[in-house]
Amino acid sequence: MSRFASLIIMTVALAQTGSAADAADASPLTRAHAHNDYEHKRPLFDALAQGFCSVEADVYLVDGKLLVGHTRSSLRPDRTLEALYLEPLKEQIAKNGGRVYRGGPPFTLFIDIKTNGRQVYAVLRAVLDQYRELVSRVSDKGSAQRAIDIVISGDRPFAEIAADKDRHVGIDGRLSDLDSDKPVDLLPVISDNWRLVFKWRGVGPMPQAERDKLRAIVQKAHNRGRRVRFWATPEKPALWQELFDADVDLFNTDDLPGLASFLRSAKKSSP
């Protein structure tokens, strides 16, 4: 490895280490989800500093490594899933008594597989096995809740994951899965594109028919023990308020401080 490459890796590591203190001080926000988290200045740590309990990492398989990025052209060999997420989370858990936030709830890492789901899952499975004490597990002996829940989104190899008798992941469902009888440990979340489901964009009052539709979706998912998330939601407090009132579980955002501020002061609207 060249001196230049080594310097880059050391710089990234020091930046992450230096940001661990502010992450440890934040109180957890269980409904805050960092969309495309890796695009922030400090992947993972900017979200932790705001108290987020859920982040998303897009991955590609390149030369046997899981690289994090939105497109292939943005990938760098030092930005692996382990370097940006699994190792820093491991350090946080060690420092905070077995949780990402001391005494806090489980942390969710969404891994969005951009392409070649089956191949990626085979590699990911081996990687996660190295962190078996940190990530939740489902086997023939039952399920074990640990500090990190892994949810697979994107190009989801549903059949391979469902057939895995010893797995560390669940699958990110879609609205078409609302009536599924799959166990909640296999299908823990229902996610979908807001703009394909609703016409309202957060300007003016939400139409009552759409409000009723949103609440029916949430209620149906909750009846089966699943959480609800929408992506492509406009970054507007009015829309966040409707999500809050409807008991949506995960608020998808790129505006970390904006959503954190909203959630820390949010109250349900009057009927």
N, C-alpha and C positions, 0 to 999 in steps of 0.2 A: 504494500500500500504506500502511495506517495505521501510526502510530508504535507502537501496541500490537502489531500483527502483526509488525512488524520486530523488536521487542524479543523476541518469542517465538522467532523464527527465530535471532536472535543468541544467545539463551540456550541453545537446543539445540545450536548449533554449538560454543559454548564448552565445554559439558558434554562433547561428543564429543571435542573437541581435548584437553581436560584428561585424558581417560581413555586417550589413545593410548599414554602412557608405560607404564602397567601392562600393556596389551595386548602391547606389544613385548617385555616381559620374560618372558612365559609360554612354557613349552615346549609344543609342539603335541601334542594328543591326537587322533590320526587317527580314533578310533572314537566321538568325542563329537559328538552332534548336538543342537542347541538347537531344540526344538519351540516353535512360536509365539514365536520369538525376540523379535519386536517388542513383546511384552507386558512385557518386563523394563524396569527403570528406565532403563537405557542400552542401547537396541537395538544389536546387534552387539558393542558394546564390553564388555558384561558377559560375553558368551561368549568374546571374544578374551582377556579378562583371565584366564579359566580355561584357555585353551589349546584351545578347541573349534575343530575344522577343518570344521565343517558347521553351517549355520543355515538356518532356514526362515522365509520371509516370505510371508504371504497377501496377494494383491493383487486389487483391483477396478479396472475402467476407469471413470473418472468425468471427463467433460468432456475427454477426450483424454489424461488423466494416469493413471498407474498408482499408485494410493493403497494404502498398506499398512494392514491391519487385519483383525480376525477377522469383524466384521460391518459392514454399511454404516453403522450408527449410530455406530460407533467411528471412522470415517474423519475425517481432518483434512487440509486442503489442503496443509499444509507437510510432511506425512509421506508423501512420495513414495518410490518404490523407489530413485530416484537419491539423494535426500537422506539416507535412512536406511542404505543399503547400498552402492550402486555408487560414490558419491563418497568415502565414508570408506574403502572397500576400495582405491580408487585411491590415496588418500593413504598408506595402510599399505604398499602395494606399492612406491610410489616411495621411501619411507623405508627399506624393508627389502631393497633390492637385487633387486627383481623378484618377490618372494614376499610373501604376507600375513604370514608369520613368516619372519624372516631364515634362509635356508637350509632352510626348511621344505617340507612337501608341498603339493600343490595344495589349494586351499580350495573347498568345495562350497557353493553357494548354491541351495537348493531354493526355487523360486518356485511356490507353490500358487495356482493360478488358481481363484478362488471361483465364477465364473460367466462365461458368454460367452467360452469358450476361444478360438474362432477370432478374434474381434475383439481380444481381449487379446493373442494371439500376434502379430498384425499390428503392433500398437503396440510390443510388447516387442521384436520383431525390429529395428525401427528404433532403439529405445533402445540395445540391446546393440551395434549396429553402431558406436555412438559410443565404445564401450569395447573395440573389436576387438583392441587390443594387450594387453588384460588377460584376456579370456575365451577359453576354448578354442574351436576352430573346426573344422568338418568341411565340406569342399567336394569338388568333382570332382578336385581336385589332391591330396587326402589329408586327414589330420587334423593339427592343430597343438595340442599341449598347452601351455596357458598357466597363469597363476597361479590363475584361477578356473574351476571347472567349474559350469555352470548345468544344473540338472535341473528339468524341468517336472512338477509334480504337480497333483492336483485335477482340474479340468475340462480334461483334456489333449486338445488337437486333434491326435490321433495322425496322421491322414492328412496334414494340412497340414505338420506337422513332418517326417514321413518323406519327403514329396515335396520338401522344401526342399533345393536343391542347394548352398546356402551358408548353413549354420546355426551358431549358437553354443550350441545346447542339445541335451540328451538328454531322454529320457522316463523318468519314474518308473513302472516296471512293477508288476504285481500277481502274486500267486501263479499266476494263470491264464496268465502269460507265462513260467513256468519252462521250458517246453519250446520256447519261441519260437526261431526261427533268425535273428531280427533281429540285425544287428551290434551289438556291445557299445557302440559310440559312439552308437547310437541308443537303446539300452535298457541303460543302465549299472547300474541299480539295480532290485532287486525289493523292494517294500514292501507291507505289508498290516497290517490291524488285528489285533493280538494277540488281542483278546477274541473275535474271530470264528473264530480258528484254533485257539486253545488254551483249555482250561478252567482250567488252573492259574494262580493269581494271586499266587504268590510266598510262600504260607503253607504250611509243612510241606514235605516232600520233593516234588520234581517227579515225577509218575508216569513210569515208564520208557518207556511207550508214547509219551508226549508228548515226552520227551527224544529218543527215537529219531526222531520225526517232525521235530522242530526240526533235528536234525543232518542229516537227509536233505534237507531244504529247502536248508540252507546249502550242502551238498556239491553239489547239483544246480546251484544258482546259480553257485557258484565254478567248476564245470566249464566253464561258458560265459563266465567272466570277469566276472560281474556281482556287485555288492555286495548285501548283504541288510540291510533295516531293517524293524522293526516299530514301529507307533505304538500308542497306548493301552496301553502296558506299565505295570503297577503300579510305582511308584517304591520298589522294595524291593531291598536288596543281594542277597538270595537269588536273585531273578530276574536281576539283573545278572550274578551269578556263572554262572548257567546260560547266559546269552547269551555270556559270555566264554569259557566252556568249549566252546561250540559254534562259536566263531569267527564269530559275527555281527559284521558290519562296522561298523554304525552303531547306537549306543545312543541311543534317543529319550528326551529328558528335559526337564522344566521345572525340575528341581533342579540348576542348574549346578554349584555348589560340591560338592554331594553326589556327583554322578557323577564329577566331576573327581578328588575324593579317592579314590573307589573305584578308578578306572582307574589312578591313579598307584601304587597299592599292590597291584593285583590279580595273582594268580597262579592258574594252572590247578589245579583240584581234582585230587586223586589219583584214578587210575582205580578 
